[in-house]
Each structure stands twice: as structure tokens, then as C-alpha cells.
Amino acid sequence: MAKRVLVVEDNELNLKLFCDLLRAHDHEADPVRDGRDAVGRAREFQPDLIVMDIQMPHVSGLDLIEEIKRDSALKNIPIMAVTAYAAKGDEERIRGAGAEAYVSKPISVLKFIESVNALF
């Protein structure tokens, strides 16, 4: 059964890659290019999972994760952070904000899909 995945990513190539991978594995992917639109789109789309870039212009993915987890209508949606951050402590900080999973860029296609499927 297809799952609905909201993909929040400002980089067009990454956004296309993530959406294409999800669609190739029979998921419905909804792209969001501007993090400022993420929470409103999540309320409309009601995804089963949110794939969230951390480093974006205008708004931090960490701030968005915290906002989503404070929202009673959205807080139960799992979030998978996808980020180029790979410094010591970054995964703990991202998980501390509320993300259920963390995948570093550049992504491994297999690890990305495995991480997505583990959250359903």
C-alpha cells in the first residue's frame, strides 16, 4: 500500500532524487522546496512520513522538526532528517529535536529506502 511522504528539500537535484526514489518504491511523494511552506503543507497533505532537509535557507530543519512535534495534528508523523551535517553530536541534536531517523548526505540509495520503510 502506497504511503504518503512529504519531502522538504531546497536543493532541486536532491528533491528530485528523493521523490523519484520514493515513487519508484510505490510511495506518493509531495515535494516542498521552501521550508517556510512545510508545516502548512503537512497539515494539508497529512503524510505518513516527512523527509526533512536540515540546512535550508529561511528556516532551519531543526526548527521545523520542533514545530511539527509541538503541533497536536502532526506530532505523530515520523520525521527522517536528511542532511550533510556529519559532525560529532549532530545526529544526537537532530534526534533530540524529534526526528525518528537520520540519514547523511550524500545518501546511499539502499540506506535511504531502508530508513524510509523502517518508519512505516
N, C-alpha and C positions, 0 to 999 in steps of 0.2 A: 504494500500500500504506500503510495507516494506521501512523503512528508513535506510540509511547507517550511522553507528555510529563508529567512531574511538575511541578506548578505550586505553588510555595511563596510564599504571599502572605497577610498577615494582614488586609488590607482586603477585606471581603466583596464590595464592588462591583467592585473590580479583579479579585479571584479569579473572580467570575462572568464578567466580561468576557473575561478571558484564556481561561478554559475554554470559553466559548461560541464564541469566535473559532477556537480550535483544533479544536473539534468540527465547526464549520461548514466547516472545510478538511480534514475526514476524518481527524483525528488523535484518538487516545484520550487524554483529559486526566484526570489524577488530582490533585484538589486537596488541599493540605496547608495548614491555617490557622495552625498553630503551628510555627515554625521548629525547635523542640526535637524535633519528630517527623520532620523532613526526612530525616535520614541513614538512620534505620531504615526509613522508607517507601521510600526509594530502593533499599535492599537488597532489599526485598520485591517492589517493582514492576518493577525493572530497566528504567528508562525509556531511551528513545533520546535524550532531551534533558531538561534541568532548566531551568525558568524560575524564577529566584530573585529575590525582592524583597531589597533590601539593608538597608533600615531597618525592623526589626521589633522588637517587644517581646521580652524574654527572651534573645534571641540575635541577633547580627549576621549578616547575609547574607554579609559578607566572611569571617567566621569559619567559616561553613558551607561556603563555597566551598573554603577552605583544607583543611577536614576531609575533604571529599569527594575532593579531589585527592590527599590523602595515603592514601586507602583504596584498596588494590590492586584490589578488586572494582568500584569506582565511578570510578576516576580517568580512565577513557577516555570517560566520558559528557560531552558538551559541555554547558556551562552558559551560559545567556543571562541576564545581570543586567538587571533592570528596576527603575529607581529614579528618585526625584525629585531625587536628588543631581545637580547640574549645574554644580558649581563647577569651576574650573580644576584639573586634576590628578586629579579623581575617576575619570574613565574609566581613566586610566593605573593608578591604585591598584586599581581593580576588576579590570582585566585582569591586573595583577601578582599578584593573589590566585589567578588561574587561570581566570577567566571568558573564554570564547571570543568572546562578543558582549556588547554593552551597548546598551540602549535606554532613553531617558529618558522619564519621565512628565511631562505627560500624553502617552500614546502616540499615534502615528499608526497606525491600523489597518493600513494598507498596509505601513508600515515594520516593524511587529511581525511580520506574516506573512512578509514577505520575509526578515527576520532569522531567524525560525524555520526556514524552508525552506532557507536557506543553510547551516544546521548539520547537515543530514541527508546 
